[in-house]
Amino acid sequence: MPSPDLRSTGGPRSEFYCSACEVKLSTQLLSPDMKAAIQNEWDEHLSSVHPRYWEYEQKKRARRQASRERSSKRWRLIVAFSTLGFVVTFLAYLWMTYLHPSLRVENLFHKLCPPSVLTLIYIDVPGSTVDYTVTWAEAAVLNAGLYGVIGATVSILLRARRSTD
């Protein structure tokens, strides 16, 4: 038995029908929320006429929804790590521009913000404030990208760990 699909006759006055049993849906194109109305009628038709396919469709929708939720969590984690990288660079910039004598804190910022090495070009060559600010902006973007890659790796590892459990 062929699997039922929602088909259209096409054209400006198109009608929708089931490909398996050729039953036409009564929803008109002039309906204000046409897509939702057609989807509701199609769901009713599937549940009453094609129950086996309806169960399959429900499982497929549930898998799709779960995948969307996992994807949004993954992206939230990546954005959170990227934001953290940007904030670390901003704090490093504030610390380095208002010279504090603590080498321990300076070493910590060099470890947390590897792109801050870009500022070493101004050791021998004096740069203007704009040059220095642009260099730190580049370091911030690079550090945010680096932290984003770390966030993506963490999300992949967490997903792999969840799938083995």
N, C-alpha and C positions, 0 to 999 in steps of 0.2 A: 504494500500500500504506500502510495507517495506521501511524503510529509507535507502537511498543509502550510502554505505560505500566503501572505496577504499580497494580492496583486491588484493592479489598477488597469482600467481599460484605456487610459491615456486620453489626452486632449483636454480642452477647457471644461467639459462637462463629464469628467472621468468619474467612474464608479469603482468601488472597491469590492473585491470578491475573494473567496477562499479558493485556492488553486486545487485542493483535493476534492471538495464536494461541490464546487461551482455555486455556492450560496452567496448572493449579493448582500453586502452590508447596507443598512438603510441610512447611514449618516450622510448628510449632504455636505458639499464643499462650502456652502454658505454659512455654515455654523461658525460662531465667533471663535471658539477654541477647537478648531477642526482636528488637529493632531491628537489631542487628548480624547476627543469624542470617538474618533476612529479606533484609537488604541483600546479604549474601554470596551467598545463593541466587539473588537477582535478578541480581546481577552474573554469576554462572555461566550463568544462563539467557540473558542478553543476549549474552554472548561466544560461546556455542555455537549458539544459534538465530538471533539477529539480529546478526551481526558488523558490519554497516555502521552500525547504530544504536549498537552498543557503542563503535565508534571515535568517533562523534560525542559520545557521553556522556563518554568519557575526555577529549576535548578540552575539553568544557564544564567538567568538574571541574578540569582543569588551569588553565583561565582563572579560575575561581572562587577556587582556592587562591592563585594569583598575585595576584589582586585583594585577598584577605585579607592577604597578606604586605605588599603596598604600603600598605594602610590602616594596618596596625599600625606600620610604619615611620614613616608620616606622623604618627600620634598620638604616637609616641615623640619625634619631633622637636618637636612642639608642646608636649608636657609638659616636655621639656628646656629649651626657651626660656622657658616660664612659670616654671620653677624658678629659672632664671638671673635673671629679673626679680625674683622674690621675694628671692633672696639679695642682689642689688644693693641693693634697698630696705633690707634688714636691715643691710648694711654702711653705707649712707648714714645710717641711724638711729643706729648706733653712733658714726659719725664726727661727726654733728651734735650729739648729746647730750653728748659729751665734747669740748667746743669746742677745736679745734685751730686754730692761726693760719694754716694754709695755705689761701689763697684758691684756688689752682690746683686742689687736690683737691676743695674745695667746689664749684667750677664744674663739675668733671668729674662729680660726683655729681648735680648739677642737670641735666646733659645726659643722664646714664644713667638717671635716675629723674625724669622730668617730673612725676609726681604729687606729688613732694616739695614742690611749690609750695603745696600745701594747708597746710603748716605755717606759711606766712606770716601766717595769721590770728592767730597768737600774738605778732606783733611788738608790737602796741599793747595787746592785751587779754591779761592774764595768765591762763594756763590751769593747771589742776591736772595732776599727773602722769598721771592717768587720761585726761584729755582729750587730752593730748599723745600718749599711747600709742595711744589709739583712732584719732587722726588718722593716725599712722604705720601702723597696721594697715590703715586704708582705703587709704593710699598704696601699701602692699605689695600689696594685692589688685588695685588698679587697674594697678600696674606689671606684675604677673604677667599680667594680662589683655592689656595692651599688648604685652608680649613674646610672649605666646601668639599674638596676631594676626600679629605679625612672623614667628613660626615657621610659621604656616599659610601665609603668603604665600611664604616661602622654599620650603616643601614643594611648593606649587603651581608655582612657577617651576622647581624641580628636575624635577618630573614633566613639565612642558611641554618642558624642554630634552631630557630622555630620550626623549620621544616623537618629537622632530624628528631625533634621531640615527639 
